[in-house]
Every structure is written in structure tokens, then in C-alpha cells.
Amino acid sequence: MSQRFRPNRSGINSLMRTPETGAEVRRIAERIAESAGSDGGDFRTDSALGTRRWRAAVIGNYEKQRDAEGTRRALLRGLDGAD
């Protein structure tokens, strides 16, 4: 008989709010921004501890990429380079 996996949600939720998790979230967002901006784009990051977990965003400058599609391509390139 197999047992069903049950994640420890309260443990996971508390882990998602630790300073170490926040540092990792920021580090990954910064790597994405750096990689996305590697060909001259202007990208920055924003991160904060929300009510449930750390969150981060990478924000691009549409003018440098000439349009939203150029920014989208740069961000996708950034995700590929964030390994």
C-alpha cells in the first residue's frame, strides 16, 4: 500500500518568508536583469516580502528595446541566462 505525499504547508510557508529565501529571490532576479540587459537594455529589479512569500520583479525600459516585444525577448533571454 502506498502512502500519499502530503507537503508540510506551514513549514513551506514559513520557509518562503525567511531572509535567506529573500536573498535567493533577489539574486535570481538580479541575474535575470543582468542577462536581459546584456545587449544594452536597461533592466532593474524590485523585491519585497509580501503577506505570504518573497516576490521579485524584473522591470525593463521599453524605450531602450524600442517596443514591448523587444523587452519581452530580452526578458526571455534573461531567463535562459539565469541558470
KAZINOR-V257404 format. One record per run of one state. SS is the DSSP state (h for helix, s for strand, l for the rest). FROM is the first residue (numbers start at 1). TO is the last residue. Records with the same first field share a line. If there is no record, write none. Layout:
BEGIN
SS: FROM-TO, FROM-TO
END
This chain:
BEGIN
l: 1-8, 16-18, 40-42, 50-53, 61-61, 66-67, 82-83
h: 9-15, 19-39, 62-65, 68-81
s: 43-49, 54-60
END
